[in-house]
Amino acid sequence: MNGLNQKSTPKKKEPACQSGSHNDVSTVLEHTKECSQRRSGTQTRGVFAHVFEASRRIFDHIKDDGQHIAARDERGTAPFADRVKGPYRKREQGSSIEKESTSGLDTNSQPDTSNSEREEGDPTTSRTSSDGSRSCTVPAQRNPVASENKGPTSGCSSADGDREKLKDFLKSLNDKNLRRITEFYRQRLEDATATFADSIAEALQNKLIIDAGELERVRDMMRKEREAEASKYLFNRVMDKGSKAGRAFWEILVDIQDDKPKLKGILKEIQEKDSTLLQDVVWSQRPANIPQCLKEIQMRHKETVRQECANTEVNFGGKTNSFLLEDRYTELVIMKRPLESNIVQHELWARGRTHEKWQKKRMADLQEKITIDKLFRSSYCRTSLHGTSVVTGVAGIGKTTLVQKIAMDWAAGEIYQQFNFIFIFKFRNLRRISGRKSLKQLVLDSYSYFGKDLETVWKEPDKILFIFDGLDEFHQKIDFHDQRRDVAPEHRCFDPECQVEVADVVRCLVGGKLLRGCSVLITSRPNALQSLDKSNVSLWVEIAGFLEKERKEFCRRFCGEGAGAEGLIQCMEENSVLYTMCYIPVYCWIFCYTMAPILRGESVKGKQIPKTITELYSNFMSGLLTREGCDVENRRELLVKLGKMAYDGVCRNTLIFHQRDFERHGLQPSRFTSGFIVQTFHDGHSAENALYTFTHLTLQEFLAALSLVLSSEEPNMRMVLKEAAKDICGQFQIFLRFLAGLSSPKSTRNLTQNLGSFCAPVCHQVIDWLEQLFEQNVAKCDGQDKKTELMETFHLLYESQNLPLTGKLLGPVKKIGFPGLELSPADCLVLASVLKPCASLDEFDLTQCSVQGEGIRKLAGVLRKCKILRINENKLEDEGVKRICAELREPDCKIETLELRCNNLTHDSVNHLAEVISKNGSLLSLDLGNSNSSSKLSNDLTDQCIPALQRLIKDSRQLGEIRLSNTYFTEDGRKRLGHQTNSARCRVTFESS
């Protein structure tokens, strides 16, 4: 019923925890050792309770005594931890530990004083000291024989053994605690099981947990592609039907986990957490009871935070555009387990190049979507006790807006009410601080009204959340793993009043050296996370930006419902490059800001729609220059000077500028420059203390490129291009794309109307450089880096929109290939556009390029020009083959050899090919086999394909060879095909070539 009924066995008396002596720690360690020895034997069921007890005791002592370590500073005074009382108070020597209603596993304030009140199977029993206070929760001893009989046999596999151990653990929980765990993991489990909720429903129906009507309702939702709704409904039914249904549900999840990565990952976490899981569950539900003396200051602080975060600002157009956050906020997609943070690509395209495939794959198989209320004390975190959560994402993805939303919702009482106080700091502001500061001073500088109340706030660090926004904007690299700084007196910070560098304050908060037990949230671009990788981070998440639904919602919020918004959406969807780029909210904003005036009240048809980012920014800049404050007579001269400053920043990888930078370039801050630059101040509102940043990195890069084509003094373009080409796929990537785009009159028509003609010699030098770069990269594209550079060269040609140039360069080309380089649909669009002038290609190799159905659609018109077309190991599946068949059907198709190895094809693909083969007069060789390599993809071709293959052989006009190596035909099937080919021109081979 609630676990296994077991025979009573004599219990070994265990000593109660005494807080008065530090020797108790050795007692706890002995208990852990004893648990370990039991675990190594055959007792599996009771072990979780023992380990839980040992961990709980250690936790009690660490929480109580750990704050008293690092005894004294240089002056010999007691450390801060000795001067305050935390949530765990020590009594006199020899007495038990008194806690604030957090002992045991219940979140209610009333402790269980009777064992009889516990449900059968509960792994713990309580002990009460002579004075009536609760002491330790001691594990109930289990019957080793029963555990041995239920444990896995020696012949079981490791996976089977893990499943049995997990089932034993779940069985050992009483109904109340099992329900708690279910609720704790519910959001994650709903997401993880959404794609196969109907399979779970069938299993539950077989166990008579749900009826046929409920099963059919789940199936109906799945048929209508309402997976999330089906999973939620199923969970509600299970939770409503009581403990028997809950236990059956968990048993099913354990049994079906093998080929379901997200579910398997969650169950693995539960198994690894076994001894601390219930502790995490209880702590996540623990309310933050604020002392009466702090209630007034909390109300004032929440109102301050609410006012500071109520508005969101966009600094474009020569003025600050301010909007209510609640009116413009569009939900961001936040994912657990981000991609590697050390990927070296430009931030605009760091996720954009693989974005569509990445989103689909992680959403369906690997990644878990997280809401903003689950970043702390949730099942997503490594622990619910405390810790650091890191939010990462590329520039403009919405990290600062996310911080605002979290703070607003906290102030409104909607999320994170377990924290009494949230303190927000921007690294951009912290970088202005010179000298040493204490945490107390940092807080009072921003929230001076706390005064002496801070001393009381510090007493409960577990009820404090610190938010640090924009680690990448901090001038000093913080090594969170540098233990040498912990012992150096000038860097040690164990007290909120310690005067140290700001970097050390942040480092010690994250490392748990300062205010141990507090929680920290850090946001950063991916390029600044190397040192955080080594620290003890509880949760890593990445903002994925906008999916299709969010893109559309953003457009509607920007324009309101109506033709204007629908026109923006249509315009965005028609161009794959812009569509991919707009997953980043700031680019979505620029797109809407630029295109809305063009589309407002009019049809999209016939309007000049930008195809490239250069065209988009040129339109954007033209709009700015016609607005009040930017329509000055010498605007060309000012843009050149501003652009030169921007170019210096690009070369030095600098985002922040000073007054001296303006003076060096003959500039003064003005209303004109405020259209492109954001001004802040450092320690006082004076020009000497001002700091400046361009409103966005890509605007800085655009102005840097623009200054070169506008300058009356011809720059040394040979040196500029030589230096930039050294990092063509990194620091200078977008700068070079803008430069290539600005060299073409087609991309800059609107700008030249406002600024005059561009410098022709500079444009010619850029075109000459592009020509040399293309010839060089086409000739040398063997290594992976060279393939990446070749693809980037195609992007540069696409940005230029220079049809005579692309015709000249691509006309003689006969062979192009990117084997092993992952190509996004945007890459495929670029290839299709640039390769359009080619009359034919001898060979086009797309092996292992992740080109799926959408990529094939983008490449339509190019594939049919290729004599040899290799699309091996791309997971085309049957849908992708249908698109290739459309190319084979075209009268001008030139494909002679078609290789489709390892694409997860089935007999449906063979049927599609058989239908079009009679209309094709070019195909000579078809490869549908599998590779000898350890590819995860394969074509699932069996004897079921024989009728289609026979029809294909019979109807083909030119086909001379079909390769089916390493497929799954039986010997009889091979003979049947061989018999037919003996009397036909076409030869079928099953051996590897």
Helices and strands as residue ranges (DSSP letters): H 24-40, H 47-65, G 66-68, H 80-83, G 115-117, E 124-128, E 134-139, H 144-150, H 158-172, H 175-192, G 194-196, H 197-206, H 212-223, H 227-240, H 243-255, H 261-273, H 277-284, G 292-294, H 295-309, E 311-316, E 319-324, H 325-328, E 333-336, H 355-361, I 362-366, E 369-370, G 372-374, E 387-392, H 399-411, E 421-426, H 427-430, H 439-446, G 448-450, H 453-458, G 461-463, E 464-469, G 471-473, H 484-487, H 502-510, E 519-524, G 526-528, G 532-534, E 537-545, H 548-559, H 563-574, H 576-581, H 585-599, H 613-625, H 635-652, E 656-658, H 659-664, G 673-675, E 677-681, G 687-689, E 690-694, H 697-710, H 717-725, H 733-742, G 745-747, H 749-755, H 760-779, H 784-800, H 803-810, E 815-817, H 825-834, E 841-845, H 853-858, G 863-865, E 866-870, H 877-889, E 897-899, H 907-916, G 917-919, E 925-927, G 943-945, H 946-955, E 961-963, H 971-981, E 987-989
